[in-house]
Amino acid sequence: MLPDVTLPASLSALLTVFAPCFTARSFRTFGALACGFLGQTGKRTVCGMLTGAGLSRIWPHDRAHSFFSRARWDPGDLDLAAARLAVAVLVPAGQPVTVAIDDTLFGPRPLVPHQVPAIHRRHDRQAPPRPHRRGISVISP
């Protein structure tokens, strides 16, 4: 069994919000990488996170790399847990939350306005035109 990093109690309590997103083993890896991410002063690469956590000579690098390539967790679940945590900490109970989303990475098909309440689209006239795909014009948001 490989040694795990000992997390500060405050960080450990914060990260427990994300525990349902992972298996037990991958959650330990996630905790160590998160600690390394916060502790790293240089590049925040996978190897840099291991160095920041003090695990670069203890853990095999494959353990950290396979966390991102082969572990069973969904980034969408992690994003949702982070959003819920931010709202719980920063927004008073019962207050509305306004969310601004950068839609540049949404694909060429625009969202139908009735699918997302209060959606607003803006067109950036200074942005370069989107390329044509398969002879079909791409609709600009």
Secondary structure, 3 states (H helix, E strand, C coil): CCCCCCCCHHHHHHHHHHHHHCCHHHHHHHHHHHHHHHHCCCCCCHHHHHHHCCCCCCCCHHHHHHHHHCCCCCHHHHHHHHHHHHHHHHCCCCCCCCCCCCHHHCCCCCCCHHHCCCCCCCCCCCCCCCCCECCECCCCC
